[in-house]
Amino acid sequence: MNSILFLTAAVIAFAITAILGKWMIPFLHKLKFGQTIREVGPSWHKNKQGTPTMGGLMFIIAIVAAVFACIPVFHSTGVSETFLMQVKLFAGLGMAVAFGAIGFMDDYISIVKKRNLGLTEKQKLVLQFAVAAAYLVSVGMAGGGTTTLIPFVGRIDLGYFYYILAAVVIVGLVNAVNFTDGIDGLNSTVSFFAFLGLALCAGVLSMTGLSAMGIASAAACIGFLIWNFHPAKVFMGDTGSLFLGGMVGALAFGIDLPILLLPVGLVYWCEILSVVLQVAYFKATHGKRLFKMSPIHHHFEMCGWSEVKICVVFGLVSLVGGALALLAVCFGI
């Protein structure tokens, strides 16, 4: 019966995202919500100037609709989940939407108010930590503890340090996913495999609700790729990338295996690490660069890789990471 639930989640999320593109892209064009291409990217990205952004609204609407549409299907299967698991599902969805709202504010200020940098870094971090804290408190009040599972090791208790570490990981992940959004189709492709891997892990652990939400998220990424694959007709903007980061975090923490973010989010971590290393190396060497350009996908662009090739290679890395996570759950839990 779970197969009906998963199919429902996938079809609704994919269909709504794909169909919304036919209406939302012209609407964003009409509102002149076009992307401003900054100097940090390759010079040929200037050709993308004016491409509509905030397209992440398409899959945010689709995923939220899919989750709520699946509630009656879920109950019809006769499967019941604990109160804690229900809180993890809806608090996780709320966290992702809240991160998307922060991204929307950033996009709105940048594009509509003509303030190129949008929210300041301090403003974004304060808001992001507030959202992460709200999620962790919600789960904690529902009975979630300070322990976490590590495959092949077992459950470990981190005490109150768990909350500090979890908040840092969630905010770091959200910003890492944001850095991954730099070329046509990249974030959607990488996130599809991340969601698929986490959804399968949740399924193996019999966490049906979280698994369905992960499948809906993966399907929505495919629906968005119809419009976002090179040459992109729309960008997700910070609205979409921060939402995706929140959703990946919600699934990993929801199944109580945030350690899986290491293999599943390998591309994300490489993206943000390349930025950190580039800045540190630039300051330490008084102007020299470790990479031709950061984040790392721009380095490969400068080396002559096409956007499609980068999407394929980075997507395969994410696929391998998801497979490793699934193997760890199957044999190490």
C-alpha positions in Angstrom: 0.0 0.0 0.0 2.9 2.4 0.6 3.7 2.2 -3.1 0.3 4.0 -3.7 1.4 6.7 -1.3 4.8 7.2 -2.8 3.4 7.3 -6.3 0.8 9.8 -5.3 3.4 12.1 -3.7 5.7 11.8 -6.8 3.0 12.4 -9.4 1.5 15.4 -7.6 4.8 17.1 -6.9 6.1 16.5 -10.4 2.9 17.6 -12.2 2.3 20.8 -10.2 5.9 21.9 -10.6 6.0 21.2 -14.3 2.6 22.8 -15.0 3.2 25.8 -12.9 6.2 26.7 -15.1 3.9 27.4 -18.0 2.1 30.1 -16.0 4.8 31.3 -13.5 7.6 31.9 -15.9 5.6 34.4 -18.1 4.2 35.9 -14.8 7.8 36.5 -13.5 8.8 38.0 -16.8 5.8 40.3 -16.6 6.8 41.4 -13.1 10.4 41.9 -14.4 11.7 39.5 -11.7 14.8 38.9 -13.8 18.1 37.7 -12.4 21.0 40.2 -12.1 24.2 38.5 -13.0 27.0 39.5 -10.6 30.7 39.8 -11.3 31.4 36.6 -9.3 30.5 34.3 -12.2 32.2 33.6 -15.6 31.8 36.5 -18.0 29.6 34.5 -20.4 27.0 34.2 -17.7 26.0 37.8 -18.6 24.0 36.3 -21.4 21.6 35.0 -18.7 20.8 38.5 -17.5 17.1 39.0 -17.1 16.2 35.3 -16.9 13.3 35.1 -14.3 14.3 34.0 -10.8 12.3 33.0 -7.7 11.2 29.9 -9.7 11.7 28.0 -6.5 8.2 29.0 -5.7 7.1 26.3 -8.2 8.5 23.4 -6.3 7.8 24.8 -2.9 4.1 25.0 -3.7 4.2 21.5 -5.3 5.9 19.8 -2.4 3.7 21.4 0.2 0.6 20.4 -1.8 1.9 16.8 -2.3 2.6 16.3 1.4 -0.9 17.5 2.5 -2.6 15.7 -0.4 -1.0 12.5 0.8 -2.4 12.7 4.3 -5.7 11.0 3.4 -3.9 8.4 1.3 -1.5 7.8 4.2 -4.4 7.2 6.6 -6.2 4.9 4.1 -3.2 2.6 4.1 -3.7 1.8 7.8 -0.2 2.8 8.7 0.2 4.9 11.8 3.2 6.9 13.0 4.1 8.2 16.4 3.5 11.8 17.4 7.2 12.4 17.3 7.4 11.2 13.7 4.4 13.4 12.8 6.1 16.4 14.3 9.4 15.7 12.5 7.5 15.6 9.2 5.5 18.8 9.6 8.2 20.7 11.6 10.7 19.7 8.9 8.4 20.9 6.1 7.8 24.1 8.1 11.6 24.6 8.5 12.1 24.2 4.8 9.3 26.7 4.0 10.7 29.2 6.5 14.2 29.0 4.9 12.5 29.5 1.5 10.8 32.6 3.0 14.2 34.0 4.0 15.4 33.3 0.4 12.3 35.1 -0.9 13.0 38.1 1.2 16.6 38.1 -0.1 15.5 37.8 -3.7 12.8 40.4 -3.4 15.1 43.0 -1.8 17.8 42.2 -4.5 15.5 42.3 -7.5 12.5 44.4 -6.7 14.1 46.9 -4.3 17.2 47.1 -6.5 19.6 46.4 -3.6 22.0 44.0 -5.3 23.2 42.2 -2.1 19.7 41.6 -0.8 19.8 40.8 3.0 23.1 41.3 4.7 25.0 38.2 5.7 24.4 39.0 9.4 20.6 39.3 8.8 20.5 36.0 6.9 22.5 34.1 9.5 20.3 35.5 12.4 17.2 34.4 10.6 18.6 31.1 9.6 19.7 30.2 13.1 16.3 31.2 14.4 14.6 28.9 12.0 16.9 26.0 12.8 16.4 26.6 16.5 12.6 26.6 16.2 12.8 23.3 14.4 15.0 21.7 17.0 12.9 23.0 19.9 9.7 21.7 18.2 11.2 18.2 17.8 12.7 18.3 21.3 9.3 19.2 22.9 7.7 16.3 21.0 10.0 13.8 22.6 13.1 14.0 20.5 16.3 13.5 22.5 19.9 14.6 22.2 21.1 11.3 20.7 21.9 10.5 17.1 22.6 7.3 15.2 25.8 6.5 13.5 25.9 3.5 11.2 28.1 0.6 12.4 28.7 2.5 15.7 25.3 2.8 17.3 23.5 5.6 19.1 25.5 8.2 20.9 24.3 10.9 23.3 25.8 14.4 22.7 23.9 16.1 25.5 23.0 19.7 25.1 25.9 20.1 22.7 23.6 18.3 20.2 21.4 21.4 19.8 24.4 23.6 19.1 26.0 21.2 16.7 22.7 20.5 14.9 21.9 24.2 14.4 25.4 24.8 13.0 25.0 21.8 10.6 21.6 22.8 9.4 22.6 26.4 8.7 25.9 25.3 7.1 24.0 22.8 4.9 21.4 25.4 3.8 24.2 27.8 2.7 26.1 25.0 1.1 23.1 24.1 -1.0 22.7 27.8 -1.9 26.3 27.9 -3.2 25.5 24.9 -5.4 23.0 27.0 -7.3 25.3 28.6 -9.9 24.7 27.0 -13.3 21.7 25.7 -15.2 20.2 22.6 -13.7 23.0 21.9 -11.2 21.2 22.3 -7.9 18.1 20.5 -9.1 20.1 17.6 -10.4 22.3 17.2 -7.3 19.3 17.6 -5.0 17.3 15.0 -6.9 19.8 12.3 -6.0 20.2 13.6 -2.4 16.4 13.5 -1.9 16.1 10.1 -3.5 18.9 8.7 -1.3 17.3 10.0 1.9 13.8 8.9 0.8 15.1 5.4 0.3 16.9 5.5 3.7 13.6 6.6 5.4 11.7 3.8 3.6 14.2 1.2 4.8 13.7 2.5 8.4 9.9 2.4 7.9 9.5 6.1 8.3 6.8 6.3 5.7 5.8 10.0 6.0 9.4 11.3 5.7 10.0 8.9 2.8 7.0 10.2 1.0 8.1 13.8 1.5 11.6 12.9 0.2 10.1 11.3 -2.9 7.9 14.3 -3.5 11.0 16.6 -3.2 12.9 14.4 -5.7 10.0 14.4 -8.2 9.6 18.2 -7.9 13.3 18.6 -8.7 12.7 16.7 -12.0 9.6 18.8 -12.7 11.7 21.9 -12.2 14.5 20.6 -14.4 12.1 20.8 -17.4 12.4 24.6 -17.1 15.8 24.9 -15.4 18.0 22.6 -17.5 20.4 24.3 -19.9 19.5 26.7 -21.3 17.5 27.6 -18.3 14.2 29.4 -18.8 13.9 30.2 -15.0 16.2 30.1 -12.0 15.2 28.9 -8.5 16.8 31.9 -6.8 17.6 31.9 -3.1 13.9 31.2 -2.6 14.4 27.7 -4.0 17.9 26.9 -2.9 17.4 27.8 0.7 14.2 25.7 0.7 16.0 22.7 -0.8 18.7 23.0 1.9 16.1 23.1 4.6 14.4 20.1 3.2 17.6 18.0 2.9 18.3 18.9 6.5 14.8 18.0 7.6 15.0 14.6 6.1 18.4 13.8 7.5 17.6 14.9 11.0 14.1 13.5 10.7 15.4 10.0 10.3 17.9 10.7 13.1 20.9 10.2 10.8 22.4 13.6 10.2 25.8 11.8 9.7 24.4 10.8 6.3 24.7 14.4 5.2 28.4 13.7 4.7 27.9 11.3 1.7 24.5 12.5 0.5 25.6 16.1 0.6 29.2 15.6 -0.6 28.7 18.0 -3.6 27.2 20.6 -1.3 30.1 20.4 1.1 32.6 20.6 -1.7 30.9 23.7 -3.0 31.0 25.7 0.3 34.5 24.4 1.2 35.9 25.6 -2.1 34.6 29.1 -1.3 36.2 29.0 2.2 39.5 27.7 0.9 39.5 30.2 -1.9 39.0 33.2 0.5 41.6 31.8 3.0 44.2 31.2 0.3 43.6 34.6 -1.3 44.2 36.3 2.0 47.2 34.2 3.0 49.0 34.6 -0.3 48.1 38.3 -0.8 46.0 37.8 -3.9 46.7 34.4 -5.3 43.9 32.0 -6.1 43.6 28.3 -5.3 40.9 27.7 -7.9 40.3 29.6 -11.1 36.9 30.6 -9.6 34.8 29.5 -6.8 32.4 27.8 -5.9 34.0 24.8 -7.5 31.5 24.4 -10.3 32.8 27.7 -11.7 36.3 26.3 -11.6 35.3 23.5 -13.9 33.5 26.0 -16.2 36.7 28.0 -16.4 38.5 24.7 -17.3 36.3 24.3 -20.3 33.6 22.0 -19.0 30.1 22.7 -20.3 27.2 23.3 -17.9 25.6 20.0 -18.9 28.8 18.0 -18.3 29.1 19.6 -14.8 25.5 18.7 -14.0 26.1 15.1 -15.1 29.4 14.6 -13.2 28.2 16.3 -10.0 24.9 14.5 -10.2 26.8 11.1 -10.5 28.8 12.1 -7.4 25.6 12.8 -5.6 24.1 9.5 -6.8 27.2 7.6 -5.4 26.8 9.5 -2.1 23.2 8.5 -1.8 24.0 4.9 -2.6 26.7 4.8 0.1 24.2 6.3 2.6 21.6 3.6 1.7 24.2 0.9 2.1 25.2 2.3 5.5 21.5 2.2 6.6 20.8 -1.3 5.2 23.9 -2.9 6.8 25.0 -0.6 9.6 21.7 0.1 11.5 
